[in-house]
């Protein structure tokens, strides 16, 4: 009798779950890290021609809702290595994300575009600059981008690693 009751309970639970509300799709929220300093060189004309920017930081974003929370630090260097400025950056808006996927939730690739404010000595010196974060994990064979981060006129990636994590 106990076996019959247990079997009947399993059957009823299975039937009930078939009519239950569907499970929500997996989250589309991601986080990211700039591993070590990410560097890029300005390829545009004066006043930043040949200058380098070093970026550190991390954040989280959700492509579905279009939200982003991210921040970090920067150092702006002249070609001779002298420091022009240093301070922080903070994300102001989400622009887009092209996901490449990856082998697991903790290791994902893609290209993130956000806008950021650059803050030096407590003052916003540049507002809504475009920033890209590119991670080559699982990149398509025809993708010709490079790993790293760009910011404003600093468009030539010269070093650093990035990683996206599916939350």
MIDOSE-1310 file (N, C-alpha, C; in nm, 2 decimals, decimal comma, always signed):
residues 167
xxxx	+0,08/-0,12/+0,00/+0,00/+0,00/+0,00/+0,09/+0,13/+0,00; +0,20/+0,12/+0,08/+0,29/+0,24/+0,08/+0,35/+0,27/-0,06; +0,39/+0,16/-0,13/+0,44/+0,17/-0,26/+0,34/+0,23/-0,36; +0,22/+0,19/-0,35/+0,11/+0,24/-0,44/+0,09/+0,39/-0,41
xxxx	+0,09/+0,43/-0,28/+0,07/+0,57/-0,24/+0,18/+0,65/-0,29; +0,30/+0,60/-0,28/+0,42/+0,68/-0,32/+0,42/+0,70/-0,47; +0,38/+0,59/-0,54/+0,38/+0,59/-0,69/+0,27/+0,69/-0,73; +0,15/+0,69/-0,67/+0,04/+0,78/-0,70/+0,08/+0,92/-0,67
xxxx	+0,16/+0,95/-0,56/+0,20/+1,08/-0,53/+0,30/+1,13/-0,64; +0,39/+1,05/-0,69/+0,49/+1,09/-0,79/+0,41/+1,12/-0,92; +0,31/+1,04/-0,96/+0,24/+1,06/-1,08/+0,16/+1,19/-1,07; +0,10/+1,22/-0,95/+0,02/+1,34/-0,94/+0,11/+1,47/-0,94
xxxx	+0,23/+1,45/-0,88/+0,33/+1,56/-0,88/+0,37/+1,59/-1,02; +0,40/+1,49/-1,10/+0,44/+1,50/-1,24/+0,33/+1,57/-1,32; +0,21/+1,52/-1,31/+0,10/+1,58/-1,38/+0,08/+1,73/-1,34; +0,08/+1,76/-1,21/+0,07/+1,90/-1,16/+0,18/+1,99/-1,22
xxxx	+0,30/+1,94/-1,22/+0,41/+2,02/-1,27/+0,39/+2,05/-1,42; +0,33/+1,96/-1,49/+0,31/+1,98/-1,64/+0,22/+2,09/-1,67; +0,13/+2,12/-1,57/+0,03/+2,23/-1,59/+0,08/+2,36/-1,52; +0,19/+2,35/-1,45/+0,24/+2,47/-1,37/+0,29/+2,57/-1,47
xxxx	+0,31/+2,69/-1,42/+0,36/+2,80/-1,50/+0,50/+2,77/-1,55; +0,54/+2,80/-1,67/+0,67/+2,77/-1,72/+0,78/+2,84/-1,64; +0,89/+2,78/-1,63/+1,01/+2,83/-1,56/+1,06/+2,95/-1,64; +1,09/+3,06/-1,58/+1,14/+3,18/-1,64/+1,27/+3,15/-1,71
xxxx	+1,30/+3,21/-1,82/+1,42/+3,20/-1,90/+1,54/+3,24/-1,81; +1,65/+3,19/-1,85/+1,78/+3,23/-1,77/+1,80/+3,38/-1,78; +1,86/+3,43/-1,68/+1,89/+3,58/-1,67/+1,97/+3,62/-1,79; +1,95/+3,75/-1,83/+2,04/+3,80/-1,93/+2,14/+3,90/-1,87
xxxx	+2,15/+3,90/-1,74/+2,24/+3,99/-1,67/+2,38/+3,94/-1,68; +2,47/+4,03/-1,70/+2,61/+4,00/-1,70/+2,69/+4,09/-1,61; +2,81/+4,04/-1,57/+2,91/+4,13/-1,51/+3,04/+4,12/-1,59; +3,13/+4,21/-1,57/+3,25/+4,21/-1,64/+3,37/+4,26/-1,55
xxxx	+3,49/+4,22/-1,59/+3,61/+4,27/-1,53/+3,71/+4,31/-1,63; +3,78/+4,42/-1,60/+3,90/+4,45/-1,68/+4,02/+4,39/-1,60; +4,08/+4,29/-1,65/+4,18/+4,22/-1,58/+4,32/+4,29/-1,60; +4,37/+4,34/-1,49/+4,50/+4,42/-1,50/+4,46/+4,55/-1,57
xxxx	+4,56/+4,63/-1,59/+4,52/+4,75/-1,67/+4,50/+4,72/-1,81; +4,39/+4,77/-1,87/+4,37/+4,76/-2,01/+4,42/+4,89/-2,07; +4,50/+4,89/-2,18/+4,56/+5,01/-2,23/+4,52/+5,03/-2,38; +4,51/+5,15/-2,42/+4,48/+5,19/-2,55/+4,55/+5,32/-2,59
xxxx	+4,58/+5,34/-2,71/+4,65/+5,46/-2,76/+4,55/+5,54/-2,84; +4,56/+5,68/-2,83/+4,48/+5,77/-2,91/+4,53/+5,77/-3,05; +4,44/+5,74/-3,15/+4,48/+5,74/-3,29/+4,43/+5,87/-3,36; +4,36/+5,95/-3,28/+4,31/+6,08/-3,34/+4,41/+6,19/-3,32
xxxx	+4,38/+6,30/-3,39/+4,47/+6,41/-3,38/+4,48/+6,48/-3,25; +4,54/+6,60/-3,24/+4,56/+6,68/-3,12/+4,43/+6,69/-3,05; +4,42/+6,70/-2,92/+4,54/+6,71/-2,83/+4,59/+6,58/-2,78; +4,53/+6,47/-2,81/+4,57/+6,34/-2,75/+4,65/+6,25/-2,84
xxxx	+4,70/+6,29/-2,95/+4,77/+6,20/-3,05/+4,89/+6,13/-2,98; +4,89/+6,00/-2,99/+5,00/+5,92/-2,94/+4,99/+5,89/-2,79; +4,90/+5,96/-2,72/+4,88/+5,94/-2,57/+4,82/+5,80/-2,55; +4,85/+5,75/-2,42/+4,79/+5,62/-2,38/+4,70/+5,64/-2,26
xxxx	+4,60/+5,55/-2,26/+4,52/+5,55/-2,14/+4,52/+5,41/-2,08; +4,53/+5,40/-1,94/+4,53/+5,28/-1,87/+4,40/+5,27/-1,79; +4,32/+5,17/-1,81/+4,19/+5,16/-1,75/+4,18/+5,03/-1,66; +4,12/+5,05/-1,55/+4,09/+4,93/-1,46/+3,94/+4,95/-1,43
xxxx	+3,87/+4,84/-1,39/+3,73/+4,85/-1,35/+3,65/+4,73/-1,37; +3,53/+4,74/-1,34/+3,43/+4,63/-1,34/+3,29/+4,68/-1,34; +3,20/+4,59/-1,37/+3,06/+4,64/-1,36/+2,96/+4,53/-1,39; +2,84/+4,57/-1,40/+2,73/+4,47/-1,44/+2,63/+4,54/-1,53
xxxx	+2,57/+4,46/-1,62/+2,47/+4,52/-1,71/+2,37/+4,42/-1,75; +2,26/+4,46/-1,80/+2,15/+4,38/-1,84/+2,10/+4,43/-1,98; +2,14/+4,36/-2,09/+2,10/+4,40/-2,22/+1,95/+4,41/-2,24; +1,87/+4,32/-2,17/+1,73/+4,32/-2,18/+1,67/+4,45/-2,13
xxxx	+1,71/+4,49/-2,01/+1,65/+4,62/-1,96/+1,73/+4,74/-2,00; +1,85/+4,72/-2,06/+1,93/+4,84/-2,10/+2,00/+4,91/-1,98; +2,02/+4,84/-1,88/+2,08/+4,90/-1,76/+2,23/+4,87/-1,74; +2,31/+4,95/-1,68/+2,45/+4,93/-1,65/+2,49/+5,00/-1,53
xxxx	+2,57/+4,94/-1,45/+2,64/+4,99/-1,33/+2,78/+4,95/-1,34; +2,87/+5,04/-1,37/+3,01/+5,01/-1,38/+3,10/+5,13/-1,35; +3,22/+5,10/-1,30/+3,31/+5,21/-1,27/+3,45/+5,16/-1,26; +3,55/+5,25/-1,26/+3,69/+5,21/-1,25/+3,78/+5,33/-1,24
xxxx	+3,90/+5,31/-1,27/+4,00/+5,42/-1,26/+4,07/+5,43/-1,40; +4,13/+5,55/-1,42/+4,21/+5,57/-1,54/+4,34/+5,64/-1,51; +4,44/+5,63/-1,60/+4,56/+5,71/-1,60/+4,58/+5,75/-1,74; +4,59/+5,87/-1,77/+4,62/+5,93/-1,91/+4,77/+5,96/-1,91
xxxx	+4,84/+5,90/-2,00/+4,99/+5,92/-2,02/+5,02/+5,98/-2,15; +5,12/+6,07/-2,15/+5,18/+6,12/-2,27/+5,28/+6,02/-2,33; +5,32/+6,03/-2,46/+5,41/+5,93/-2,52/+5,54/+5,92/-2,44; +5,58/+6,02/-2,37/+5,71/+6,01/-2,29/+5,69/+5,95/-2,15
xxxx	+5,56/+5,91/-2,12/+5,53/+5,85/-2,00/+5,49/+5,94/-1,89; +5,49/+6,07/-1,91/+5,44/+6,16/-1,80/+5,29/+6,15/-1,79; +5,25/+6,17/-1,67/+5,10/+6,16/-1,64/+5,03/+6,29/-1,67; +4,94/+6,28/-1,76/+4,85/+6,40/-1,79/+4,74/+6,41/-1,69
xxxx	+4,68/+6,30/-1,65/+4,57/+6,30/-1,56/+4,54/+6,16/-1,51; +4,48/+6,15/-1,39/+4,43/+6,03/-1,34/+4,30/+6,05/-1,26; +4,22/+5,95/-1,25/+4,10/+5,97/-1,18/+4,01/+5,85/-1,20; +3,88/+5,87/-1,21/+3,79/+5,76/-1,22/+3,70/+5,78/-1,34
xxxx	+3,63/+5,67/-1,38/+3,53/+5,67/-1,48/+3,41/+5,60/-1,42; +3,29/+5,64/-1,47/+3,16/+5,58/-1,42/+3,07/+5,57/-1,54; +3,01/+5,46/-1,55/+2,91/+5,44/-1,66/+2,79/+5,53/-1,65; +2,75/+5,58/-1,76/+2,63/+5,67/-1,76/+2,51/+5,60/-1,84
xxxx	+2,54/+5,52/-1,94/+2,43/+5,45/-2,01/+2,48/+5,32/-2,08; +2,39/+5,23/-2,10/+2,41/+5,11/-2,18/+2,38/+5,14/-2,32; +2,47/+5,10/-2,42/+2,45/+5,12/-2,56/+2,41/+4,99/-2,63; +2,50/+4,89/-2,62/+2,47/+4,76/-2,68/+2,56/+4,65/-2,63
xxxx	+2,52/+4,53/-2,65/+2,60/+4,41/-2,62/+2,58/+4,30/-2,72; +2,69/+4,26/-2,79/+2,69/+4,14/-2,88/+2,75/+4,03/-2,81; +2,67/+3,93/-2,77/+2,72/+3,82/-2,69/+2,78/+3,71/-2,78; +2,90/+3,65/-2,74/+2,96/+3,54/-2,81/+2,93/+3,41/-2,74
xxxx	+2,88/+3,41/-2,62/+2,86/+3,29/-2,54/+2,99/+3,25/-2,48; +3,00/+3,12/-2,44/+3,12/+3,07/-2,38/+3,10/+2,94/-2,32; +3,21/+2,88/-2,27/+3,20/+2,74/-2,22/+3,12/+2,72/-2,09; +3,10/+2,83/-2,01/+3,02/+2,82/-1,89/+2,98/+2,97/-1,85
xxxx	+2,90/+2,98/-1,75/+2,85/+3,11/-1,71/+2,96/+3,20/-1,66; +3,06/+3,15/-1,61/+3,17/+3,23/-1,56/+3,27/+3,28/-1,66; +3,26/+3,23/-1,78/+3,35/+3,26/-1,89/+3,28/+3,28/-2,02; +3,25/+3,41/-2,04/+3,17/+3,45/-2,16/+3,24/+3,55/-2,24
xxxx	+3,22/+3,56/-2,37/+3,28/+3,66/-2,46/+3,17/+3,75/-2,52; +3,22/+3,86/-2,58/+3,13/+3,95/-2,64/+3,19/+4,09/-2,65; +3,11/+4,18/-2,70/+3,15/+4,32/-2,72/+3,04/+4,41/-2,65; +3,08/+4,48/-2,55/+2,99/+4,57/-2,48/+3,03/+4,72/-2,52
xxxx	+2,92/+4,80/-2,54/+2,94/+4,94/-2,56/+2,85/+5,01/-2,46; +2,92/+5,10/-2,39/+2,85/+5,19/-2,29/+2,91/+5,33/-2,30; +2,84/+5,42/-2,24/+2,90/+5,56/-2,23/+2,94/+5,58/-2,08; +3,05/+5,66/-2,07/+3,10/+5,69/-1,93/+3,14/+5,84/-1,92
xxxx	+3,14/+5,88/-1,79/+3,19/+6,01/-1,76/+3,33/+5,99/-1,70; +3,42/+6,08/-1,73/+3,56/+6,07/-1,68/+3,57/+6,18/-1,58; +3,62/+6,14/-1,46/+3,63/+6,24/-1,35/+3,77/+6,25/-1,30; +3,82/+6,38/-1,30/+3,95/+6,41/-1,25/+3,94/+6,52/-1,15
xxxx	+4,01/+6,50/-1,04/+4,01/+6,60/-0,92/+3,86/+6,63/-0,88; +3,78/+6,53/-0,88/+3,64/+6,55/-0,84/+3,55/+6,62/-0,94; +3,60/+6,65/-1,06/+3,52/+6,72/-1,16/+3,50/+6,63/-1,28; +3,38/+6,63/-1,34/+3,36/+6,55/-1,46/+3,43/+6,64/-1,57
xxxx	+3,53/+6,58/-1,64/+3,60/+6,65/-1,74/+3,56/+6,61/-1,88; +3,51/+6,49/-1,89/+3,44/+6,45/-2,02/+3,32/+6,37/-1,98; +3,21/+6,40/-2,05/+3,08/+6,34/-2,02/+3,04/+6,25/-2,14; +2,98/+6,14/-2,11/+2,92/+6,05/-2,21/+3,02/+6,00/-2,32
xxxx	+3,14/+5,97/-2,28/+3,24/+5,92/-2,38/+3,20/+5,77/-2,41; +3,22/+5,73/-2,54/+3,19/+5,59/-2,57/+3,31/+5,50/-2,52; +3,27/+5,39/-2,46/+3,37/+5,29/-2,41/+3,32/+5,15/-2,47; +3,42/+5,08/-2,51/+3,39/+4,94/-2,56/+3,48/+4,85/-2,47
xxxx	+3,42/+4,73/-2,44/+3,49/+4,62/-2,37/+3,47/+4,50/-2,46; +3,58/+4,44/-2,50/+3,58/+4,33/-2,59/+3,65/+4,21/-2,52; +3,58/+4,09/-2,52/+3,64/+3,97/-2,47/+3,62/+3,87/-2,58; +3,73/+3,80/-2,62/+3,74/+3,71/-2,74/+3,69/+3,57/-2,71
xxxx	+3,65/+3,54/-2,58/+3,61/+3,40/-2,55/+3,49/+3,37/-2,65; +3,51/+3,26/-2,72/+3,40/+3,21/-2,81/+3,37/+3,30/-2,92; +3,46/+3,39/-2,96/+3,44/+3,48/-3,07/+3,42/+3,40/-3,20; +3,33/+3,45/-3,29/+3,31/+3,39/-3,42/+3,44/+3,39/-3,50
xxxx	+3,46/+3,30/-3,59/+3,58/+3,29/-3,67/+3,60/+3,41/-3,75; +3,49/+3,48/-3,80/+3,50/+3,59/-3,88/+3,52/+3,73/-3,80; +3,52/+3,72/-3,67/+3,53/+3,84/-3,59/+3,68/+3,89/-3,59; +3,70/+4,01/-3,63/+3,84/+4,06/-3,64/+3,88/+4,16/-3,53
xxxx	+3,80/+4,17/-3,43/+3,83/+4,27/-3,32/+3,94/+4,21/-3,23; +3,99/+4,30/-3,14/+4,09/+4,26/-3,05/+4,04/+4,26/-2,91; +4,10/+4,18/-2,82/+4,07/+4,18/-2,67/+4,11/+4,32/-2,62; +4,03/+4,37/-2,53/+4,06/+4,49/-2,46/+3,95/+4,60/-2,45
xxxx	+3,99/+4,72/-2,42/+3,90/+4,83/-2,39/+3,94/+4,95/-2,47; +3,84/+5,03/-2,52/+3,87/+5,16/-2,58/+3,79/+5,26/-2,50; +3,83/+5,39/-2,50/+3,76/+5,50/-2,44/+3,78/+5,62/-2,52; +3,67/+5,68/-2,57/+3,68/+5,81/-2,64/+3,78/+5,80/-2,75
xxxx	+3,88/+5,89/-2,76/+3,98/+5,89/-2,87/+4,08/+5,78/-2,86; +4,08/+5,70/-2,75/+4,18/+5,60/-2,73/+4,13/+5,47/-2,79; +4,15/+5,46/-2,92/+4,08/+5,35/-3,00/+4,17/+5,23/-3,04; +4,30/+5,24/-3,02/+4,39/+5,13/-3,06/+4,42/+5,06/-2,93
xxxx	+4,37/+4,94/-2,92/+4,39/+4,85/-2,80/+4,54/+4,81/-2,80; +4,60/+4,82/-2,69/+4,74/+4,78/-2,68/+4,77/+4,68/-2,57; +4,68/+4,65/-2,49/+4,70/+4,55/-2,38/+4,59/+4,53/-2,29; +4,59/+4,42/-2,21/+4,49/+4,39/-2,11/+4,40/+4,28/-2,15
xxxx	+4,33/+4,23/-2,05/+4,23/+4,12/-2,08/+4,10/+4,16/-2,01; +3,99/+4,10/-2,06/+3,86/+4,13/-2,01/+3,79/+4,00/-2,00; +3,68/+3,99/-1,92/+3,60/+3,87/-1,91/+3,46/+3,91/-1,87; +3,36/+3,85/-1,94/+3,22/+3,86/-1,90/+3,18/+3,74/-1,83
xxx	+3,08/+3,76/-1,74/+3,02/+3,65/-1,66/+2,87/+3,66/-1,67; +2,81/+3,55/-1,70/+2,66/+3,55/-1,71/+2,61/+3,53/-1,57; +2,53/+3,62/-1,52/+2,48/+3,61/-1,38/+2,36/+3,51/-1,37
